[in-house]
Amino acid sequence: MNRRVAFVAFGYSKLLRPVLFSRDPEQIHELTIKALARVGSLAPIRALLKLLIETQGCATTVAGIKFPNRIGLAAGLDKDGLATRAWNSLGFGFAELGTVTALAQPGNEKPRIFRAVSSTALINRMGFNNAGAAQLAKTLQRYGIARGNLKAGIPLGVSIGKSKIVAVADAIEDYLTSFSILAEYADYFAINVSSPNTPQLRSLQDGEHFAPLLRALTQQSRQLAEREGVSPVPIFIKIAPDLSWSQLDDVISNATEHGADGIIATNTTLERTGLVANDERLREQAGGLSGAPLTARAVEIVRYIAEHTQLPVIGCGGIMSLDDAKSMFDAGAELIQLYTGFIFKGPALTMQLNSADRSRM
């Protein structure tokens, strides 16, 4: 670890994180996003952060998108895109905004985020709380962001999900609404059919729902592209780590047949394996578990997908260290995404991963 990384790691772990972790998780999350939104609006501060944190990673192209490095921000941290302009300064090569829904919604009842500190994990049952697709479009338009213009310094994905009050039978139109509203701003879409915190959402991974949903979205993407004279917006599918192997086979088959451009593996898990004794009190908390307890399963899923399809895989879930990232890349991931690892380790983690990835490649 070089001096700059060590300095950032010390500052975050010894000075900043103790303050952040002393507050309610959701409250500090909201305050952090507001602070990063302010940072993003100030070019000199962005430049200073970039000077301190930026570490050259390994550039790559996936689904026709050029990524300056392979370390991305997972959906869930910046639901409404408020901090869009700050993520590049924190070492990310791309950021996934959302999950956003066609209808604005408050999400589930609070409290809904829980830290399992001894297990290096989080449990959340947020429930897609967001201001809606139209509001995200307004925010991105205000920032001058459009598909492909890299105004944020990095490619931007948008994760879209089903509005809670919309029945599964009507989910396709709901997803298409979000897609149409945001298509001119997103470099890619992540179709979230795997959050455990919206009733019946995971049933959309089943073939009878999944195939027509993906088919409708890819058709919409092609139609919009033809109208505008551009290439279709890439569509990735985000899946759960709790699928059986036969269910995963069905997802891979449908994703390949109906035109998905890649698979994001994985979302949070309903399993509680890996919670240590100090966090036993959280075992009965409803919601998705992320962080270190998910690492092995996420890598296993990524490896299986990479062995059974030519579609690119984005690895997500339990990437907390250099070794975890190496395992993801070795398993076949072409890109990776951070969420809980970034919360626990801060920007020193993006610096370490980029430096190591550059050296390896």
C-alpha positions in Angstrom: 0.0 0.0 0.0 1.6 3.3 -1.1 1.6 6.4 1.1 -1.3 8.1 -0.6 -3.6 5.0 -0.2 -2.4 4.6 3.4 -3.2 8.2 4.1 -6.7 7.9 2.6 -7.3 4.6 4.4 -6.2 6.0 7.8 -8.3 9.1 7.4 -11.4 7.2 6.5 -11.1 4.2 8.9 -9.8 6.1 12.0 -11.3 9.5 11.6 -14.4 9.6 9.3 -15.9 6.2 9.7 -16.2 6.3 13.5 -18.2 9.5 13.1 -20.4 8.1 10.3 -21.0 4.8 12.1 -22.1 6.6 15.3 -25.2 7.8 13.6 -28.4 6.1 12.3 -27.4 4.4 9.0 -30.1 5.9 6.9 -29.7 9.4 8.4 -26.0 9.4 7.7 -26.5 8.0 4.2 -28.8 10.9 3.4 -26.4 13.4 4.8 -23.5 11.9 2.9 -25.3 12.0 -0.4 -26.2 15.6 0.2 -22.6 16.4 1.0 -21.4 14.6 -2.1 -24.0 16.4 -4.2 -22.5 19.7 -2.9 -19.0 18.4 -3.7 -20.1 17.5 -7.2 -21.3 21.0 -7.8 -17.9 22.5 -7.0 -15.3 21.9 -9.7 -12.3 22.9 -7.5 -13.3 20.4 -4.8 -13.9 17.7 -7.4 -10.4 18.3 -8.8 -8.8 18.2 -5.4 -10.5 14.9 -4.5 -9.5 13.5 -7.9 -5.9 14.5 -7.3 -5.9 12.8 -3.9 -7.8 9.7 -4.8 -7.6 8.9 -8.5 -5.5 5.9 -9.2 -5.3 4.7 -12.8 -7.1 1.5 -13.4 -7.6 -0.8 -16.3 -9.8 0.6 -19.1 -12.1 -1.8 -20.9 -15.1 -1.9 -23.3 -18.2 -3.8 -22.4 -21.4 -3.9 -24.4 -20.0 -1.1 -26.5 -19.4 1.2 -23.5 -15.9 2.4 -22.8 -15.1 2.3 -19.1 -12.0 4.2 -17.8 -11.6 1.5 -15.1 -13.4 -1.6 -14.1 -14.5 -0.6 -10.6 -18.1 0.7 -10.4 -20.6 2.0 -7.9 -23.5 -0.4 -7.4 -27.1 0.8 -7.4 -28.6 1.8 -4.0 -26.2 4.4 -2.8 -27.3 7.2 -5.1 -31.0 6.4 -5.8 -31.9 9.8 -7.1 -28.7 10.7 -8.9 -27.9 13.7 -6.6 -24.2 12.8 -6.2 -23.8 11.9 -9.9 -20.9 14.3 -10.5 -18.9 13.2 -7.4 -18.4 9.5 -8.1 -15.7 9.9 -10.6 -13.6 11.9 -8.1 -13.9 9.0 -5.7 -12.2 6.5 -8.0 -15.1 4.9 -9.8 -15.0 4.0 -13.5 -18.8 4.0 -13.7 -21.8 4.5 -11.4 -25.2 2.9 -11.4 -28.0 5.2 -10.2 -31.2 4.1 -8.6 -33.0 1.8 -8.3 -35.6 4.1 -9.6 -39.3 3.4 -10.3 -41.8 4.9 -12.6 -43.8 6.2 -9.6 -42.2 8.1 -6.8 -42.5 6.1 -3.6 -41.4 6.4 0.1 -40.2 2.8 0.5 -40.7 0.6 3.5 -41.2 1.6 7.1 -38.2 2.8 9.0 -35.8 1.7 10.5 -34.8 -0.2 7.4 -30.9 -0.3 7.4 -28.9 -2.2 9.9 -25.2 -2.4 10.4 -23.7 -5.8 11.2 -20.3 -4.4 12.0 -18.6 -7.5 13.4 -19.7 -9.4 10.2 -18.7 -6.5 7.9 -22.2 -6.5 6.5 -25.4 -4.6 6.1 -29.1 -5.6 6.1 -31.5 -3.3 4.3 -35.1 -3.3 3.4 -35.4 0.1 1.8 -38.0 -0.9 -0.7 -37.0 1.3 -3.7 -37.5 4.6 -1.9 -37.0 7.2 -4.7 -38.4 10.4 -6.2 -39.4 8.6 -9.4 -38.0 8.3 -12.9 -39.2 11.7 -14.1 -37.4 13.4 -11.2 -34.2 11.5 -11.9 -34.4 12.6 -15.6 -34.8 16.3 -14.4 -31.8 16.0 -12.2 -29.6 14.5 -14.9 -30.8 17.1 -17.4 -29.9 19.8 -14.9 -26.4 18.4 -14.7 -26.1 18.5 -18.4 -25.9 14.7 -18.6 -27.0 12.7 -21.7 -26.2 9.3 -22.9 -22.6 9.1 -24.1 -21.5 12.6 -23.3 -19.5 11.7 -20.1 -20.5 14.9 -18.4 -20.1 13.0 -15.1 -16.6 11.9 -16.2 -17.7 8.3 -16.3 -20.5 6.2 -17.9 -23.7 6.1 -15.9 -26.1 3.2 -15.6 -29.6 3.5 -14.3 -31.2 0.7 -12.4 -35.0 0.5 -12.8 -37.4 -1.5 -10.7 -41.2 -2.2 -10.4 -43.3 0.4 -8.5 -44.6 -1.2 -5.4 -48.3 -0.5 -6.0 -48.1 -1.9 -9.6 -49.2 -5.6 -9.9 -46.8 -8.1 -11.3 -49.2 -8.5 -14.2 -48.7 -4.9 -15.1 -44.9 -4.8 -14.5 -43.9 -4.6 -18.1 -45.6 -1.3 -18.8 -44.2 0.1 -15.5 -40.6 -0.8 -16.5 -41.2 0.5 -20.0 -42.3 3.9 -18.6 -39.1 4.3 -16.6 -37.1 3.1 -19.6 -38.7 5.6 -21.9 -38.2 8.5 -19.5 -34.6 7.8 -18.9 -33.3 6.4 -22.2 -31.7 9.6 -23.3 -29.7 9.9 -20.1 -28.5 6.3 -19.4 -25.4 4.7 -20.8 -26.9 1.4 -19.8 -29.9 0.1 -17.9 -29.9 -2.5 -15.1 -33.2 -4.2 -14.8 -33.7 -5.0 -11.2 -35.9 -8.0 -10.8 -34.0 -9.3 -7.7 -34.5 -7.0 -4.8 -36.0 -8.9 -1.8 -37.7 -5.8 -0.5 -40.6 -5.3 -2.9 -43.3 -7.9 -2.7 -43.3 -10.4 -5.5 -40.5 -8.6 -7.4 -38.3 -11.7 -7.5 -41.1 -13.6 -9.2 -40.1 -11.5 -12.3 -37.0 -13.7 -12.6 -39.2 -16.7 -13.4 -39.4 -17.5 -17.1 -43.1 -16.8 -17.5 -42.5 -13.2 -16.4 -38.9 -12.7 -17.3 -38.9 -13.5 -21.0 -41.8 -11.1 -21.9 -40.3 -8.4 -19.7 -36.9 -8.6 -21.3 -38.3 -9.0 -24.8 -40.4 -5.8 -24.3 -37.5 -3.8 -23.0 -35.1 -4.8 -25.8 -37.7 -4.1 -28.4 -38.3 -0.7 -26.9 -34.6 0.0 -26.9 -34.3 -0.9 -30.6 -37.3 1.2 -31.5 -36.0 4.3 -29.7 -32.6 3.7 -31.3 -34.0 3.5 -34.8 -36.0 6.7 -34.2 -33.0 8.6 -32.9 -30.5 7.1 -35.3 -28.3 5.7 -32.6 -27.3 2.3 -31.2 -29.7 0.6 -28.7 -29.1 1.3 -25.0 -27.4 -1.8 -23.5 -29.6 -3.7 -21.0 -28.2 -5.7 -18.1 -30.2 -8.0 -15.9 -29.5 -7.9 -12.1 -30.2 -11.3 -10.4 -30.5 -12.6 -6.9 -27.9 -14.8 -5.3 -30.6 -17.1 -3.9 -31.6 -18.7 -7.2 -31.2 -22.4 -7.7 -29.0 -23.7 -10.4 -32.0 -24.6 -12.6 -33.5 -21.1 -12.1 -30.1 -19.6 -13.0 -30.0 -21.7 -16.1 -33.4 -20.4 -17.1 -32.3 -16.8 -16.5 -29.1 -17.3 -18.6 -31.2 -18.9 -21.4 -33.8 -16.1 -21.5 -31.1 -13.4 -21.2 -29.3 -14.8 -24.2 -32.4 -15.5 -26.3 -34.1 -12.2 -25.7 -31.3 -9.8 -26.2 -29.8 -8.9 -22.8 -26.4 -7.3 -23.1 -25.0 -8.6 -19.8 -25.9 -10.0 -16.3 -25.2 -8.3 -13.0 -24.5 -10.9 -10.2 -25.7 -10.4 -7.6 -28.2 -8.5 -5.5 -28.5 -8.9 -1.7 -29.4 -12.3 -0.1 -32.1 -13.5 2.2 -29.7 -16.0 3.7 -28.1 -15.1 7.1 -25.2 -17.5 6.9 -22.0 -15.7 7.8 -23.4 -13.4 10.5 -21.0 -13.8 13.5 -22.2 -14.2 17.1 -22.0 -10.4 17.9 -24.6 -9.8 15.1 -27.0 -12.6 16.0 -29.6 -10.1 17.1 -29.9 -9.1 13.5 -30.7 -12.6 12.2 -34.4 -12.0 12.3 -34.4 -8.6 10.6 -36.2 -8.7 7.3 -34.3 -7.5 4.2 -31.3 -8.2 2.0 -27.9 -9.0 3.5 -24.8 -7.6 1.8 -21.1 -7.5 2.5 -18.7 -10.2 3.6 -21.2 -13.0 4.2 -22.2 -12.7 0.5 -18.7 -12.9 -1.0 -18.4 -16.6 -1.6 -21.9 -17.1 -3.1 -21.6 -14.1 -5.4 -18.3 -15.4 -6.7 -19.8 -18.8 -7.2 -22.7 -17.3 -9.2 -20.4 -15.2 -11.3 -18.3 -18.2 -12.2 -21.3 -20.3 -13.1 -22.7 -17.6 -15.4 -19.3 -17.0 -17.1 -19.0 -20.7 -17.8 -22.4 -21.0 -19.3 -22.8 -17.9 -21.5 -20.8 -15.4 -23.6 -22.7 -12.5 -22.1 -20.5 -10.2 -20.0 -20.9 -10.5 -16.3 -20.7 -7.6 -13.8 -19.7 -9.0 -10.4 -21.4 -7.4 -7.4 -21.7 -8.7 -3.8 -19.3 -8.9 -0.9 -16.3 -7.2 -2.6 -14.6 -6.0 0.5 -10.9 -6.4 -0.3 -8.2 -6.9 -3.0 -8.6 -10.7 -2.7 -12.4 -10.5 -3.2 -12.0 -8.4 -6.3 -9.3 -10.8 -7.7 -11.7 -13.7 -7.0 -14.5 -11.9 -8.9 -12.2 -11.2 -11.9 -10.8 -14.7 -11.9 -14.3 -16.1 -11.9 -15.0 -14.2 -15.1 -16.4 -10.8 -14.2 -15.5 -8.1 -16.7 -16.5 -5.3 -14.3 -17.2 -5.2 -10.6 -19.4 -3.0 -8.4 -19.0 -1.9 -4.8 -21.6 -1.0 -2.2 -21.0 -2.3 1.3 -17.3 -2.5 0.7 -17.2 1.2 -0.1 -19.2 2.0 3.1 -16.8 0.0 5.3 -13.5 0.8 3.5 -14.2 4.2 1.8 -12.3 5.5 -1.3 -9.1 3.7 -0.3 -10.7 0.6 -1.5 -11.3 2.0 -5.0 -7.7 3.2 -5.1 -6.3 -0.3 -4.1 -8.5 -2.1 -6.6 -7.6 0.1 -9.5 -3.9 0.0 -8.7 -4.0 -3.8 -8.4 -6.1 -4.2 -11.5 -3.8 -2.1 -13.5 -0.8 -4.1 -12.3 -2.5 -7.4 -13.1 -3.6 -6.4 -16.6 
